[in-house]
Amino acid sequence: MSGITAVRIPKWGLSMTEGTVVAWHKAVGDSVTEDEDLVDIETAKITNVALAPGNGVLRRITVDLGDTMPVGALIGVIADAAVADAEIETFIEDFNARFGVLKTEGAGEAVFQPATVDSRLGPISIGQRGDGSGDTILLIHGFASDMNSWGFNIEALGEGRTLVALDLPGHGTSTKNVGDGTIATLAAAVGDVLTRLEVERVHLVGHSLGAAVALQLAELLEGKLGEMVLVAPAGLPGSTVSSDFLNGLLTARRQRELKGYLEMLMADSSRVTHEMVEDIIKFRRVDGVMDALGKIRDQINSGEQFAGLGALVEKYRPLVIIGEADRIIVRDSLQENGEVKVIPYAGHMPHVESPNEVNALIVARLG
């Protein structure tokens, strides 16, 4: 029906199957502008805001606060003021009647299509969105994380582009062989992935450790590099990485203690859920994980491998995005070579805490 837009439970990341409606930023009858904050959705991992999918008036909210709904389910309706109430009711009835069919039709459409790619260190797990044509965006996560950390970014960044995310060696479901654990070794393995995928031109977006890997990787791309965005980057001149965080993440034994270290990631510590803590505990039990992460941690703590990153920032002049309240990367000064954007009220995970702002900055940089 023309003039009517469905507000649905979004899909943020590979593992998300449902979301709970916890707060609306608009009331029924309010005007709505596309891409403005509309409704807070809570997942097992985190709570975040879903944006308005269109312009008009919020004519209906079809669920109660606290309702948990599957991904794709209808939770509201935006429509032109001129659309009759009867048309909206018919739209809601038709949508809900067809929802089972819609879910079946979309069952094969993952946010990322998973695959495994060989590298010099061993198999690397990737997720790909798009058919591989045109420019590619490569997302590289941070220490002790995985590709799912980009769950709030892939929809916006993948629009009209091929998008690839991966689990770095030692992380996620990738090989636990990290070699000597240096960023140079990790970057070489990621370079193998791009070669296997026959990527012709790539934009690099890296977070924390992944930002340092992106800078090192740029040296291997031989003319294939497009733009580069570094989010809360580790290793830039004038900054240090919190060894308390790195050590605590690996040595904390009690859930409460580990939760305290994870809370260092966020400006708003309430975002750290019990499920996040459990995921880290489970991951640390996987064979080879502690040795792998320990090697990488020791290399980060030594600081020696970061010595040349300043020159690479000067060479490639990336967009640098940092959280104002970052407690993991402690900065005495900002890297002057490149464009620096500071996200207020965000910590070390601005792409998670303020994804709309970060997405807009990245999309504008990519053009």
Buried (B, 14 or more C-beta within 10 A) or exposed (E): EEBBBBBBBBBBBBEBEBBBBEEBBBEEEEEBEEBBEBBBBBBBBBBBBBBBBBBBBBBBBBBEEEBBBBBBBBBBBBBBEEBEEEBBEEBBEEBEEEBEEBEEEEEEEEBBEEBBBEBEBBBBBBBBBBEEEEBBBBBBBBBBBBBBBBBBBBBBBBEEBBBBBBBBBBBBBBBBBBBEBBBBBBBBBBBBBBBBBEBEEBBBBBBBBBBBBBBBBBBBBEEBBBBBBBBBBBBBBEBBBBEEBBBBBBEBEEEEEBBBBBBBBBBEEEBBBEEBBEBBBEBBEEEEBBEBBBBBBEBBBEEEBBEEBBEBBEEBBBBBBBBEBBBBBEEEEBBEBBEBBEBEEBBBBBBBBBBBBBBEBBEEBBE
